[in-house]
């Protein structure tokens, strides 16, 4: 999940990791300097979730994202030269270190990323 706060000129991301039954495993939030674009915030949130899953030692990851742009970019195998390309490369690199890693776009009323550890 990401947000832009015009009052402080900053952005933020928050992630929640859940197991396959939906139970909370871990979470974190970060305040970012500057007002980032929606795609950059979504990519940063996705990267944060995947990195956290890796640091906690999870080996099977199901990433459900609310941004079709970000999830589509992660699923592609060719280089991404868009504004989120750097995040996409890092997410793919982490993804290759898991035993199982899948990414899907979930249309939701609220923009929430769900990282499920199976």
N, C-alpha and C positions, 0 to 999 in steps of 0.2 A: 504494500500500500504506500502511496506517496502523496505528498501535499506541498503546496506553495503557500508561504505566508508573506503577503506583501507588506505587512506592518513592520517586519524585521528584515525584509529583503533576503529571506532564506527559504530553504526547502527542507523537507524531512521525509524519511522512509521508515516504515515499520514492518516487521515480519513476524509471523507466528509459525512454528513448526508443530505439526500434529502427527500422531501415529495413524495407522490405517483405520482405527476406530474413531478417529476425530478427537482423541484426547490430547490436551496440551502437553508438549514436550519442552519447548523453549521459545523464547521470543526476544526481540530487541528493537530499539528505535534509535535512529541517528538524526541529528540535526546537521544539515548541509549548508555550507556558505553559498549564497547566491540563489537566484530564482531560476531553476532549471526548467527545461521544457517537459511536457508530460511524458514523452517517450524516454527522455533521459532519466527521469525520476522512476518510471516503471522498470527500466533496465537496471538502475542502481538497486532498487528493491529486490529484483530477481537475483542479481549477483550476490547481494547480502544474504538472501535466504540460502542459496546454494553453498556459499562459503561457510555459513554457519553450520549447515548440515555436514559438510566435509570436516570442519573443525571438531564437531561432536562425535565423529566416527561413524556416521550413518553410511550404509553401503548400498541401499536401494532407495531411490528417490523418485517420487511422482510429483512433478511441479505443475500446479494448476495456476495459470496466470489470467488476469483480467484484461491484458493488453494483447490484442491480436497481432499488432505490429511486432512486439517483442517476442512473443511465442513463435511466430512465423520465422523471424530472423534466427532464432536459436535452432530451429529445426532444419534450416538450410545448411548445405555443406560447402557452399562457395563463400569466398570472402565478403564481408559486409563493410562497405565504405561509408555507411550512413553515420549520423551523429551518435548512434548507439553501438557502432561496430566494435569499439574497444571492449565494451561490456559483453557483447555477444561472444567474442573470442575467449574472454576469461570464463564465461559461463560454460561454454563448450569444453574448455580445458578441464574445468572441475568435473563436468558431466562425464568425461571419458575416464575419470578416476573411480567412478562408482561401479559396483557390480551391475546395477540396473539404473537407468536414468531415462525418464520419459517426461515430455513437456506437452501440455495441452492447453488450449484456450477455453476458458469457461466464461460464458457471458453472464454477468451478474449486475444487479442494480448498484451494488457498491463495489468499489475496486479493491479487492482483497486477494493477496497471494496466499496460496496454501501449499506448503511443502510437507508432504506426507512421507514418513519413514515407515516402510513396510517390514 
